[in-house]
């Protein structure tokens, strides 16, 4: 949390210094290009990190679905034994 607050303070300080400047159109395009490159880099890094933890992430996402599916199977069985072939 400390780092996030520090980053916000630096960003606000940088914004205050640049507020009074008017930029030509090409500088705006340069800023856009820089921002798009940063976004692409962040997306690439996060995709690579998520790919490394894909099985763990899928287990986390599947857990609630499996719990609901198990409750459905129990209610459909009437408390009997497990039914074959329902779970995908």
Secondary structure, 3 states (H helix, E strand, C coil): CHHHHHHHHHHHHHHHHHCCCCCCHHHHHHHHHHHHHHHHHHHHHHHHHHHHCHHHHHHHHHHHHHHHHHHHHHHHHCCCCCCCCCCC
